[in-house]
Amino acid sequence: MKLSVIIPVYNEHRTIEAVIRKVRDVPLPVEREILVVDGNSIDGTREILERHASEPDLTVHFESGPQGRGHALKEGLRLATGDVAIFQDADLELDPADYPVLLEPILSNHANVVFGSRFLAGRPRMGFLQYWGNRVINFSVNLLYGTSLTDVETCYQVFRREAIQDFTLVNNDFAFTVELTVKLIKAGHPIREIPIAYIPRGRAEGKKIYWADGFLSLWTLVKYRFVR
């Protein structure tokens, strides 16, 4: 089995080399490939990636302009050749050391889709708006789709690629995560959740999500429940 690690990047010169190193260092019983999609970074990230682009386990795709996290993830999925895919943001809020526990249910054929939950081990260190924004979106998904998920907006969505091969994924922004979640639910894929470590960062460290992203996510989950 082969794992495709898809890393969307935009202006992450402080952490991009560290996250690639951490992805490589985590012990796994499967082959892995690392796919980095850069949204035309202007802070030196592109130059760092150009220095590493020839490394055999790494594929770097440079977009012509910033088109959003969702667009980068879709591009990574298009390039992926692994049996299983996992998303890894470049900010190191989440630790690749959690990969073994996330992959175990898939490798043992007990699940096709696994989410890493920041909430299963208790309330994570989040600001007021981020915490309650996550709670509202989780409540809405569970209410509208009859699920009992705890972390719909997690970065760590892990799945067999064949589970989404018939999906048409539309969103190019942060609402991509919710779109993928509700389409997995509607396709009948049970989602297994595993607790993960979470080290939040703030605006000063380059955090890019904004309050408007929450409204886009809410609109997305309502749209796919009632319109499509």
Buried (B, 14 or more C-beta within 10 A) or exposed (E): BBBBBBBBBBBBBBBBBEBBEBBBEBEBEBEBBBBBBBBBBEEEBBEBBEEBEEEEEBBBBBBEEBBBBBBBBBBBBEBBEBBBBBBBBBBBBBBBEBBEEBBBBBBEEEBBBBBBBBBBEEEBEBEEEBBEBBBEBBEBBBEBBEBEBBBBBBBBBBBBBEBBEEBEBBBBBBBBBBBBBBBBBEEEBEBBBBBBEBEBEEEEEBBEEEEEBBEBBBEBBEBBBEEE
